[in-house]
Amino acid sequence: MSELIVSVSEPEREAPLLDYAFSLARQWHAWVTGLCVIPIDALVLALPDAAGVLAAEESDALADGAWWQERCQAAAVGGSWEVTRGVYRKVLAERASLADLVIGRLPGWPAALQDVSRRLAETLVHGGCPIVLVPDDWVARPALGHVLVAWNGSAPSARAARAALPLLRMAERVTILDGTRGPGARAAAPLREWLARQGIACEWLPFQARGGVGEAIHAEAARLGVDLLVQGAWGRRRTSERLLGGATRHSLRHSRVPLLLAP
């Protein structure tokens, strides 16, 4: 059985995230685990009664287990609720190593981008698990419709396509945004052949960004009205782009559709 993990921080504010996660789990016949991390950081530890504060937060979070099971039953999926204390990015990275997919919120505010990017990078590196980030205003569909795969012939984009394979099989329509340069037919041949062997029928669109790559990718995603964008998380040189690639950083800041990133 496939395993999905949903990072839940504020249940009352996360309806789009949860609707998306349960819709995906139902289509995938997957087990869905709600993971609530009680963060232990310097600010918490500096409180006069840090232990009491953490214990109260953990007690409140554990009480949400009944609510989670109600959500699972309403969605007709199997699921469980986990509450863990620790450093958020470390807990998520470790837990992700036993999952097929992690689902979380897409940051909707630039001030949070740096911290979210760091958490995301560590989760991808150490957890080895693809992540889908869902915008706060996204309206979940009953079924996964149109998936757009950003392809440039690189190893990161190939890993992203491979990680997205179960979702590509579920999708009603798949489009490959082919940004390979030079003799594109030869560069794209391995992906074409692999998708054919997997039984994935898809459309191919030639792609050449005249400005920023990230901006151009999202312009195409908006034009096509896609339900999911798949892309590799790394730039061409990880060190020069501080782990996350420039196109990925643009996606984290501006994406208006769910975004699948893979290590």
N, C-alpha and C positions, 0 to 999 in steps of 0.2 A: 504494500500500500504506500502511495506517495505521502510525504509529510510536508505540511505547510506550517510555518511559524508566523504568527502575527504579533508584531511589537505593539503592545497596548500601553499607553501612558495615561490618557485622559478619556475614558470610555464615553463620557457625555459629549465630547467634541469630535469623535472619530467615526461618525456614522458612515461617511463615504468610504473610508478605509475598510470598515467591517463589512459593509454591503458588498464591496468588491471581493474581499477575501472569501466570504462565504459563497458568493456566486461562483468563484473560481474553484473552490473546494468541491462544490456540488457537481460541477461539470467534469472535474478531474477524478472524482470519487476518492478524494484525499482526506486524510486525517488532518484536522486543523488545531494547532496548539496556540492558545493565547498566552503570550509571555509578558508578564509585568515585572519590570526590574525596579527594585527599590534602590535608587542610586546612593552610593556611598562616595562622597567627595569631600574636599577640604571644607566647604561651607557647612555641610551637615556636621562633620566631626568637630567643628568649632563651636557648635551650640552647647549651652550649659548642660542640657539633658539629651545628648545625641542618641544614647541608647534608647531612651524612652520615645523619642521622636520616631526613630526607625521602627521600633516595635509597634507603635500606633499605625504607621503607614502600612506596615506589613499586614497587620490585622485587618485594616480596611480593605487592602487588596485581596486578601484571602476570601473575604466575604463576597467578592465579586464572582467567585467561582460558580455560584448558583445562577447568576445572570448569564454567564458564559454558556453554561449548559442549556439554558433556555434558548439562547441564540442558535446553538448547534442543533437543537431539536427542531426549531422553526425552519432551519435551512436544510434539514434532513441529512446532516453530515455527522460523522463521529468527531469528537474533539475532547480536549482536556485544557485545564487552566493551570499555569505554573507561576509562582511568585518566587523571585530570587533577589537576595541582597547582593550588591557588588558594584564594581565599576561598570557602567552601562555598556560601553563598547567591548569590554573584555567578556562580559557575560553573553552578550549577543553573538560575538564571534565564536565563542566556545559552543554555544547551543546550536548555532547554525551548521556546525560540522555534522549534525545528525539530521539535517533537513534537506529537502529537495528544492525548497524555495522559501525565502523570507519576504514578508510583505510589511511595509511600513509607510509612514506618511512622507510625502514629498514636501520639503520645506517651502513655505510660501512667503518667506521674508528674507531679504538679503543678509541681515545681521546674523542669521542662524547658519548661513551657508558654510562658513569655515568650520564650525564645530561639527555639523552634519557630515561634511565631506571627510573630515578626519575619522569619524565613527564609521562611515561607509567604507573608506579605504581599508581600515583595520579589519572590519568584518569580512570584506572580500578576500583579503590576503590570508587571514588566519582561519576563517570559517570555510573558505573554498566553496561558497554557496551563492548562487545568483539571488538578486534582490529585485523585487518590484516595488517601486515607490509610487504612491497614489496621491494625486492632488486633492486638497481639502474640498474642492467644489466639484469633484468628479461624480457623475451619476452612473452607477453600475448598470450594465446591461444584463438581461437574462442569459445571454450567451456571448461568447467572445467573437466579435465580428471581424474587423479588419486589422491585421498585424503588419507593421512596417519594420523591416530589418535593415538597419544601416550597415552596409558592407563596403569595405575598402581593401579586401584581400589580406588584411593583417591577421596575425594570430589572435589578438583580442576580439576582433569582430567574428572570427571563426568560432571561438569559444562561446561567445554570446549566442550565436545561431544554434550551436549544439545545446547550450543550456535551455534555450527556448523551445526545443523540439516538442515536448509534450503540449505546449501551448499552440505551436504551429499546427499540430495535428487536430487540435480542438477548433481552430479558427475557421470562420466561414470564407475568409479571403486572406491571402498572404502576398505582400509585395516586397521585392528586394530593391532597395535603393542602391544601385551599383555605382560606387564612387572609385572603382579601380582606375588606375592611370596606365598609360601606355597601351600595349596590346591587350585590351580589356577582355576579349573573348577567351584568351588563354588564362588570364588572371582569375576570371570568374568560373572557369571550367570545373575546378574541384568542388566548389559549392553547388553548382548546377547538378553535377553528377551525384553528389551526396544527397541533396534534396530529392532527386528522382528516386534514388534507392530507398529513401525513407517514405516514399509515397506522398510527398508534399507537392501539390500543384501550386505554382506561384507565377506572378507577373514580375517582369524585370523592367526597371526604369533606369536609364542612364542618368548619372548625377555628377555635376561639376559645380562646386561652390565658387561663386564669383566674389564672395566676401568671406565672412566668418563661416566655418563649416557648421558649427552648432546652430547658428541662426538659420542657415540654409536648410539643414535637416528638418528643423521644426516648422519652417515655412511649408515644406513638402508634406509633413505630417498634418498640418492644419488644412492644406488644400485637399488632401485625400480623405480627411475626416476619420483618421484611424482610431482604434480603440487601445492600441498598445504599440509602443516604440521600443525596439530591441537594439542595443548598441553595446560595444565593448567599453570597459571602464577606463582603459589606459590610453594615454597619448602615445605619440611615436617614441618619445624619450621620457620615461617615468620621472627621472630626477629633475629634468628641466621644467616639468609641469607639476612638481610636487605631488607625485603619485597619480592623482586624477588628471586625465587628459583635458585639454581646453574645451573640446566639444562636450565632454561629460560635465564639466563645471557649468557650461552654458545651460545644459539640460537641467541640472539641479536648480538653477536659478529661474529658468523660464518655462519649463515644460508644462503644458496644459493637459497632457494625456498621461496615463500610467506609463512608467518608464522601467524597463528591465535592463539591469546592468549585471555583467558577469565578470568574474575574476580572469 
